[in-house]
Amino acid sequence: MDNHSSKPVPAPVAGSANSATQTLGDCMATNARRYLADLNGTPCREGMYARMLREIELPLLREVLAWCDGNQSRAAGILGIHRATLRKKLRELGLG
């Protein structure tokens, strides 16, 4: 039995980036366009690629860890990374 089948999943807000009709890729594309418009041609200090990855990674790790009740081994398994890699990323992002 799946241990997480009873965990509530927030309902998406109609028309939002969380809508079930919008893929993760669509959401990222929309936000990349917004960010590019905000930059208005000015280079991002840390680089847009690094910035976007950081912006994605932090909430992803938080949510997966919360889903796993803080169990890093399970979270690493869900993420498809080694537990040591997860711990390193958590330290780098100030979560560990």
N, C-alpha and C positions, 0 to 999 in steps of 0.2 A: 504494500500500500504506500502511496506517495505521502510523505510526511507533510507536504505543503498544500495538499488539496483543500485543507480547511482554512488556509490563510486568505484573508480578504484581499482582493485586488481592486484598487480604486477604479471607479467608473470613469471613462474618458469624458471630457467636456466636449459637447458637440461642436464641431468646427475648429477645435484646437489642435495643436501639434500632437496631442495625446490621443486624438481620435483613432479608432481602430482602422479607419479607412486609409490612414496615412502611414506609410512604412517608415522605418527608422531612417532609411536612406533619403526619403522625401523630407523628413523632418530636418535632417542634417543639411540638405541642399537649401531648404528655406532659410535656416539659420545662417548658413554660410553667405547667402545673398544679402541678408540683413546686415551681417557683420561687414561685408565688403562695402555696402552702401554707407555704413557708419564711418568706415575708414576713409572713404572718399578718395582713394588712390594713395593714401599715406601708408607706408609700410608699418606693419605691426612690429614693435620693438623686439619681441621674442620670436617673431615669425608666426604667420597664421597657422601653419601646419601644427607646430608645437602647441599653440594656444588652443586650437580646436581639440586636439587629443587630450590635453589637460582638462578642458571643460567637459569632455565626455567621460573620461576615466574616473574622476572624483565621484560623481553621482552614481556611476555604475558600480564601483566598489562599495560605496555606502549601502546601496540597495541590496546587492547580493549578500553582503555581510549581515544586514538586517534580516533578510529572508532566511539566512542560515543561523539566526540567533547568535551571531558572533563567532560561529565555528569556522575558523580559517581554513581548515582542511577541506571541509565541505564546500566552502565558497571557492577555493582554488579549483576543486573538481568541477564545479559548475562553470567557472570561467575558462577552464581548459588550460590552466597554468599551474606550475609547481607552487607548493605552499611557500617556499623560500622566495620565489618571485613575487608572490602576493605580499608577503611581509615587507619586502624591499619597497614595493610600490606604496604600501601604506605609510612607511616611514617617510618616503620622499614627498608624499602628499600631506604629511602632518597628521595622519590618522592612526599612527601606531607608535 
